Structures are given as structure tokens and as C-alpha cells.
Amino acid sequence: MDSLEALVRVASRWSDPDYPARALATESTLQLDNRFTEESIAFAVNQQMDLLRKEDLTRWAATLNTTNSACVGVLNPGNIPLVELQDFIAVVLSGHSYLGAVSSKSSFLFPAFVDDLKREYPELRADLVSQDVLFSQASRIIAAGTDETMALVAEKALQGGLKPEDCWLRGHRYSVAVLDGTENEDVLLDLAEDALMHGGMGCRSVAIVFAPENMPIDGVLDGFSAHRSLSPAHPATVGSLKLQEAYLSAIGAPHAFDDDYQFLISRGTPDVQTPGHVRWVPYSSITEPTEFIAAHMHSIQCVFSSAELVSNHPGWEPIGQAQRPALDWHPDGKSHVSFLRR
């Protein structure tokens, strides 16, 4: 058995919410200082495990395989449950050694998965270490976080003798959605998942929604309410949105929310708000959102839209895919293949 087969076997076990390792890690994670909920953890783990199919892993591994083994250090963010998995699998399948540093906001799920995998495949070259150990041993660095944090990581990596091309540093990004006014109830429910799942903390989470100026918002509000009835917001998110709603009311800014502060949508210019607060931006011509997107591509991770607009704009993705990325999706437009096979 090799690492790929071991991944498939472990993923099969982790697909069961009652699997002891997963259940214990979930329970422990919910006690940490993060904005994870039981529903968001279940969604993230199920979505990730569903990707770990033998045929898909085999196909991706064929593009990743390299004869030049390196020690790749990954500084993992803690904004989304099990967000560490893509980088980890890419490094392992490419034949490199993996050194990972986990966030204190999510220090149980990913380590539990790695421990399970190492029991299944003891030859696995993967260890979870402190940041100091990571910087002292890694010959390449992958990191994600705020722009300020990435600047510090870049400085530390260069001080340690790494070159800029040895580092894949992903700073702050957000995603947008562009509606055309024809979206039905199902699509608007998908939009709610794109914007609200994980409290809007991910780089793929929709923070700005462009919509035709004559499009009523009622269907969007219904979709957001329906989503929150299935996946309630974390109490910390509710508290944050309550404060923001009070401020919007005080300054007379147009906005909408539900009675329990499970979501908040404000109307205005295309400015990113705090996580969980979605900005609604009416447009009179499709050139308005497309010009904004073109001017801000350095900050925009993804654009999600209706089927017709997606077909006319290469690179845009269908609504409903923000929290369901493919295993080999390209963060910041860069592939693991290009970085790991260098």
C-alpha cells in the first residue's frame, strides 16, 4: 500500500461523522477560539473527504510527481475547518517531505487526520512542528494569512536563506458574485452558502454581490434565511453583526438582516465588510462589475455567477461552488504543480 491508497482508506473512515477520531477532533475543535460550528465542521469534512477518491487522486498525483524531493513547510491558516488538507495532499503526492505548523484556532482536526494516516501508512514523510522548526528545516514555504502576516513570513524566509521563488505566500483575498436577475430559488440558496458558510471567513467566500439595479432582493433574503435555518451562525458572528447593524442604522445606511442577526446585507459601494457582512452593489450595466473585477484582480480570489455569464467570462465559476472547490483548484491563480515540480 502507498500513500495514495492510505489516503483513500482514511478518507473512507472519516466520511462517517461517528468515526471516533473525527468525532473527538470535532468536539475538541468546537471548544477553541474560532468561529466554527458543528454544522460548518461537518460540511467541511464531508466535502473534503468526498474529494479523496482513488481515480481523482491518481489523476492529480500524475501531474504532481517529481524526482527532486524537497522539504516543504506549510504555515496553515485556521479560518476554515480542515483547510490544511489541499496543501498537505499536494506535498505528499508530489513525493516531497511535509512539515506543517497548525493554527491555534484549529489544532485538532487536521492533526487527527494526519495521525490516522500515519497509522495507516507509517512510511509517510509528514510531521507537524513549531514555526521555528519549520523555518529552520524547510527548503520551500507555503503560507496563507493576512497581508501583514505574509510580509513577516517573507522576511523570515529570506533571512533563512530562501529565495522568493521558494515561497508561495497567499495574502488576504475575497470573492464576489455577479447576478443577472434570472437566478431561481435554488441558485439563490447556493449563493447563501457561498457567502455565509464558515462565517464568510474564507478567501473563496462571497463578500460582494453585484446585482441588476432593478432586481428585488427578496429572493436573496429568503435564500439567506433558508441557509441559516440549516447552518446557524456562530455566536461570535451574531454578536459582530449586531454591532454592525446598529452602526448602519445610526448612519441611515440601507441594509437588511433577520431578527436573530444570522446575516447582514448592506447596500452601497463595492467595499469589503467584516466576515459575514455581505455588500449588495446594484449595477446598471454589466461593464460596471466586470471593470471592478478587472481593476481588483490582485485582491479577488474567485468570481461566481449565473450559467450564462460564466459561459461568457472565462475564469468565472458557477454560483454554489465557493465552499466546494476541486482538489486541484488554484489558490491565487497558481497551481501546486507549478510550485512543487519546479
C-alpha positions in Angstrom: 0.0 0.0 0.0 1.3 3.5 -0.9 0.3 6.9 0.5 -2.5 7.4 -2.1 -4.2 4.2 -1.2 -3.8 5.0 2.5 -5.4 8.4 1.9 -8.4 6.7 0.3 -8.8 4.3 3.2 -8.6 7.0 5.9 -11.0 9.3 4.0 -13.5 6.5 3.8 -13.4 6.2 7.6 -13.5 9.9 8.1 -16.6 10.1 5.9 -18.5 8.7 8.9 -19.4 11.5 11.4 -19.4 9.0 14.2 -15.9 7.7 13.4 -14.1 8.1 16.8 -11.1 10.1 15.6 -13.3 12.5 13.7 -15.9 12.8 16.4 -13.3 13.5 19.1 -11.4 16.1 16.9 -14.7 17.8 16.2 -15.7 18.0 19.8 -12.3 19.4 20.7 -12.3 21.9 17.9 -15.6 23.4 19.0 -14.0 24.4 22.3 -11.4 26.5 20.6 -11.4 30.3 20.0 -12.7 30.2 16.4 -16.0 30.7 14.6 -16.6 27.1 13.6 -19.9 25.5 14.3 -20.9 21.8 14.4 -22.7 22.3 11.0 -19.7 24.1 9.4 -17.2 21.4 10.5 -19.5 18.6 9.3 -19.9 20.4 5.9 -16.1 21.0 5.5 -15.0 17.5 6.5 -17.7 15.8 4.3 -16.8 18.0 1.4 -13.1 17.3 1.7 -13.5 13.5 2.2 -15.7 13.3 -0.8 -12.8 14.6 -2.9 -10.4 11.9 -1.8 -11.4 9.3 -4.4 -8.8 7.0 -5.9 -9.3 7.9 -9.5 -9.1 11.7 -8.8 -6.1 11.4 -6.5 -4.4 9.2 -9.1 -5.0 11.8 -11.8 -3.7 14.6 -9.7 -0.7 12.7 -8.5 0.4 12.0 -12.1 0.8 15.8 -12.6 2.4 16.4 -9.2 5.1 13.6 -9.3 8.6 14.9 -9.1 12.1 13.3 -8.9 13.6 16.2 -6.9 12.4 15.7 -3.3 12.3 18.8 -1.1 11.2 19.6 2.4 8.1 21.8 2.1 7.0 23.8 5.1 3.4 24.8 5.3 2.1 27.5 7.7 -1.6 26.7 7.8 -4.4 29.2 8.4 -7.2 28.4 10.8 -10.1 30.2 9.2 -11.9 27.1 7.8 -12.2 23.6 9.2 -9.6 21.2 7.6 -8.5 23.9 5.2 -5.0 22.5 5.5 -5.8 19.4 3.5 -5.1 20.5 0.0 -1.6 21.7 0.6 -0.8 18.6 2.6 -2.1 16.1 0.0 -0.3 18.0 -2.8 3.0 17.8 -1.0 2.6 14.2 0.0 1.5 13.0 -3.5 4.4 15.0 -5.1 7.0 13.0 -3.2 8.2 15.8 -1.1 8.5 15.8 2.7 5.8 17.7 4.6 6.4 20.0 7.6 3.2 21.7 8.9 2.5 24.3 11.5 -1.1 24.4 12.5 -3.2 27.4 13.8 -4.2 27.6 17.4 -7.8 28.2 16.1 -7.9 24.7 14.6 -5.4 22.4 16.2 -7.3 19.2 16.3 -9.0 18.2 13.1 -6.0 18.2 10.7 -3.5 16.7 13.2 -6.1 13.9 14.0 -6.4 13.2 10.2 -2.6 13.1 9.8 -2.1 10.8 12.8 -4.7 8.5 11.4 -2.9 8.5 8.0 0.4 7.8 9.6 -1.0 4.8 11.5 -2.3 3.5 8.1 0.9 4.3 6.3 3.9 4.6 8.7 6.3 5.5 5.9 4.6 8.8 5.4 7.1 11.7 5.5 5.0 14.2 7.3 5.3 16.0 10.6 3.6 18.8 12.5 6.1 21.1 14.1 6.5 24.6 15.5 7.1 27.5 13.2 10.7 27.8 14.4 11.4 24.2 13.4 9.6 24.7 10.1 11.7 27.8 9.1 14.9 26.1 10.1 14.3 22.9 8.1 12.1 23.7 5.1 13.6 24.4 1.7 10.3 25.7 0.4 7.4 27.6 2.2 3.7 27.7 1.6 1.7 30.1 3.8 -1.6 31.8 3.9 -2.9 34.7 6.1 -3.2 38.4 6.3 -1.1 40.6 4.1 0.8 41.8 7.2 1.5 38.2 8.3 2.7 37.2 4.8 5.1 40.2 4.8 6.6 38.9 8.1 6.8 35.3 6.7 8.6 36.6 3.6 11.1 38.5 5.7 11.8 35.5 7.9 12.1 33.1 4.9 14.6 35.4 3.2 16.6 35.7 6.5 16.8 31.9 6.5 18.3 31.8 3.0 15.2 31.0 1.0 14.7 32.8 -2.3 11.4 34.5 -3.3 10.6 31.7 -5.7 10.9 29.2 -2.9 7.9 30.8 -1.2 4.2 30.7 -2.1 2.7 33.3 0.1 -1.1 33.9 -0.1 -2.3 37.2 1.4 -5.8 38.5 2.0 -8.3 37.7 -0.7 -12.1 37.8 -1.1 -14.6 36.6 -3.7 -17.5 38.3 -5.5 -20.7 37.2 -7.1 -22.3 38.7 -10.2 -26.1 38.1 -10.6 -28.0 38.7 -13.8 -31.5 38.7 -12.3 -32.6 35.4 -13.6 -31.5 33.3 -10.6 -34.1 30.9 -9.3 -34.7 29.9 -5.7 -32.1 27.1 -5.8 -29.4 29.3 -7.1 -30.1 31.9 -4.5 -29.8 29.3 -1.8 -26.5 28.3 -3.3 -25.5 32.0 -3.2 -26.2 32.0 0.5 -23.9 29.0 1.1 -21.2 30.8 -1.0 -21.5 33.9 1.3 -22.4 32.6 4.7 -20.8 29.2 5.2 -17.9 29.4 7.6 -19.0 32.8 8.6 -17.5 34.3 5.4 -14.0 33.7 6.7 -12.6 32.0 3.6 -10.9 33.6 0.6 -13.5 31.9 -1.6 -16.4 33.3 0.4 -18.5 35.8 -1.4 -18.1 39.2 0.2 -19.6 41.4 -2.5 -22.7 40.7 -4.6 -23.3 42.7 -7.8 -26.9 42.6 -9.0 -29.0 44.5 -11.6 -30.4 47.7 -10.1 -34.0 46.6 -10.8 -33.5 43.2 -9.2 -35.6 42.7 -6.0 -33.6 41.5 -3.0 -36.4 39.5 -1.5 -35.4 36.2 -3.1 -31.8 36.6 -1.8 -33.1 37.3 1.7 -35.2 34.2 1.6 -32.2 32.2 0.4 -30.0 33.5 3.2 -32.7 32.8 5.8 -33.2 29.3 4.5 -29.5 28.6 4.6 -29.2 29.9 8.2 -32.0 27.7 9.3 -29.8 24.7 8.3 -26.4 26.1 9.3 -26.8 28.8 12.1 -24.1 31.4 12.5 -21.6 31.2 15.3 -22.5 33.3 18.4 -19.4 35.5 17.8 -20.6 36.2 14.3 -24.1 37.1 15.6 -22.5 39.5 18.1 -20.4 41.1 15.4 -23.3 41.6 13.0 -25.5 43.0 15.8 -22.9 45.8 16.4 -22.6 46.4 12.6 -26.3 46.6 12.2 -26.6 49.2 15.0 -24.0 51.3 13.3 -25.7 51.1 9.9 -29.0 52.1 11.5 -27.3 55.0 13.2 -25.9 56.4 10.0 -29.0 55.7 7.9 -27.3 53.2 5.5 -29.7 50.9 3.7 -29.4 47.3 4.9 -31.3 44.1 5.7 -31.0 41.5 8.3 -33.0 38.9 10.2 -34.3 39.1 13.7 -31.6 36.8 15.1 -28.8 38.6 13.3 -27.9 35.4 11.5 -26.8 37.5 8.4 -26.4 41.1 7.4 -26.6 42.6 3.9 -25.8 46.3 3.3 -26.3 48.3 0.1 -23.5 50.5 -1.1 -20.2 50.8 -3.0 -18.2 47.6 -3.6 -16.2 47.7 -0.4 -15.5 44.5 1.6 -17.0 44.4 5.0 -16.2 42.3 8.0 -16.7 38.5 7.6 -20.4 37.6 7.5 -21.5 41.1 6.4 -22.2 41.0 2.6 -22.2 44.1 0.5 -25.0 44.4 -2.1 -24.0 46.5 -5.1 -26.6 47.4 -7.8 -25.4 47.9 -11.4 -27.0 49.4 -14.5 -24.6 47.8 -17.0 -22.6 44.5 -16.7 -19.5 46.6 -17.5 -19.6 48.0 -14.0 -18.9 44.7 -12.2 -16.5 43.5 -14.9 -14.5 46.7 -14.7 -14.3 46.5 -11.0 -13.2 42.9 -11.1 -10.5 43.7 -13.7 -9.2 46.5 -11.5 -9.1 44.4 -8.3 -7.9 41.0 -9.5 -4.9 41.3 -7.2 -7.4 41.0 -4.3 -10.2 38.9 -5.7 -9.9 35.1 -5.4 -12.9 34.0 -7.4 -15.9 35.3 -9.3 -19.2 33.3 -9.1 -22.1 33.9 -11.4 -25.0 32.5 -13.3 -24.5 30.0 -16.1 -24.9 32.5 -19.0 -22.4 35.0 -17.5 -20.0 32.2 -16.7 -20.0 31.0 -20.3 -19.1 34.5 -21.4 -16.4 35.2 -18.9 -13.5 32.6 -18.8 -12.4 32.0 -15.3 -15.7 32.7 -13.6 -17.3 29.9 -11.7 -20.9 28.8 -11.2 -22.7 30.0 -8.1 -22.7 27.3 -5.4 -19.0 26.3 -5.8 -17.4 28.7 -3.4 -17.2 26.3 -0.5 -16.8 23.3 -2.7 -13.5 23.8 -4.5 -12.0 21.0 -6.6 -9.0 19.2 -5.0 -6.7 20.8 -7.6 -8.1 24.3 -7.6 -5.6 27.2 -8.0 -5.3 29.5 -4.9 -4.3 33.0 -6.1 -4.3 31.6 -9.7 -1.3 29.4 -9.0 -1.2 25.6 -9.2 0.5 23.3 -6.8 2.0 21.6 -9.9 3.9 24.7 -10.9 5.2 25.3 -7.4 6.1 21.8 -6.3 7.5 20.5 -9.6 9.8 23.5 -10.0 
